[in-house]
Amino acid sequence: MTAAANLVTPGGPRIDFAGIDLTLGRTRILEEVSFSVAVGSVHAIVGPNGGGKSSLIKTLLGQMPHQGQLTLHWPGEHQVVGYVPQALEFDRGLPMTVDDFMAAMCQRRPAFLGLSRHVRPAVDAALARVGMLDKRKRRMGALSGGERQRVLLAQGLIPEPQLLVLDEPMSALDEAGIQVFEQLLNGWRQAGTTVLWIEHDLEAVLRLADRVTGLNRRVLFDAPPVQALTPERLLGLFSVHPRSESLAS
């Protein structure tokens, strides 16, 4: 994390989820979901597939209608949100290079005209941070899954976010990529960026998160990692019929 990046990112918001309900058709996806994400924290959400994790993220990003109150308390006028999806779906036969992808994601100028002089320094810095600067001319379809995931991480850095939403960013990363991700996570924490992180790797969550929310349609626990990721709580979280318990510790 550079000194300039720290100046750009004064601090992330606090997020309050209060009684969030989401129903699609006849299926209730989220039930009275309530918890808070502290300013500048790395807050992980864990739970089974189909438990509503990605749906909750979509409500935060304004992509799904919901009931209840969702409030972001920003520290100032700048409100920059970064988002890194779980995977990138595209035609691997397309002649789209890493630079082309970054241009399409990070500037208004058409990607076929190349990177603009205005955005190129930020793209250079982002690709360098994820170890992909030397592969910027490679086709996206020729990259490994882990390399594509690093490129997704890079686009989430432009502009430098105050709130960063990560949907299972480690799912395709190899060991080198995991080390890059952990370095980024430490940098975001030092910069005061608020990180909301969906993750299935519970060992990584135990090591890296400040707080963990267990979600299976409703919140089953919300606590520091050591207290949250106990065998009893995880059994309740990943069971077919989750049981409610005390939400905080």
C-alpha angles and dihedrals in degrees: 000000000000127000089244091055090052089054091051093051110055094172142303131261132262112243124209121192109191121183095330112187124182126182125179113192104316094334120099105214100177127025122199094320111190129169140115134237113214124230112273095000133134102235118184127202116204133179146113126304108275092025094119102259097129091039090056090051090051091053089053091050091049094247098119132046114237145167123241131046126296114184131183116197105203120199095222146341096300111086109177119170123190123195130193113189124211094249142357117240113202143128104276090205092067114110091234116142127202088258090051091052093048090048091051092049102038109038142043093225112097111270093230088067090061132235115330120235088242096060101030097087091052092047091048090052094046094049090047091052091056095041096248102109093104091053099050093115094051119107113255089230090058094055123097119248090257092051092050089051090054089053089052089052089051094054089051089062095062113115097017103261129227090194118035122190115198123190107198094315093174096056097101101023123119122215093277090048091050089055090051090050093050090051090051091049092053090048092052090050091051091048092052094245114159108232123195106191130187109200139165096192099093094183090058091047091051091053102038113027127088093205137005132212118198110212128188102154086306134034111274097175141357115189146115111298098256091053096038102048100059121137092248095051093044091050089053092046097051097038120109093244107036119207122218119238139167106315101210139042 
